[in-house]
Amino acid sequence: MLALATDYGDVEVREEDLSSLTDAELKRLRITRTELYQAFAEGTELMKSRSDRVRPVAHKTFDGTWRVDLFRYSPTIDLLMERRC
């Protein structure tokens, strides 16, 4: 799973969704298919040594490139974490 930070909020993209995204959907998300595959691969690599309490989020930098960082789940939106608060 990869979250894309977009003008419309974070959009979750799962591996099984990669090939079915249309060109129109990619245009709306303002990402190319190549950039999406690269971001997904980078997110997958980052998650190999991390816990399940973080998620990879791809966001566009000021120079127009996409960067993937890991962000912690918020207890207010993650039902599994909600019980600990």
WOFENNOR-V298123 format. One record per helix or strand of 3 or more residues. SS is the DSSP state (alpha for helix, beta for strand). FROM is the first residue (numbers start at 1). TO is the last residue. If there is no record, write none. Layout:
# WOFENNOR-V298123
SS/FROM/TO + SS/FROM/TO
This chain:
# WOFENNOR-V298123
beta/2/6 + beta/9/13 + alpha/15/20 + alpha/23/29 + alpha/33/47 + beta/54/60 + beta/66/72 + alpha/79/82
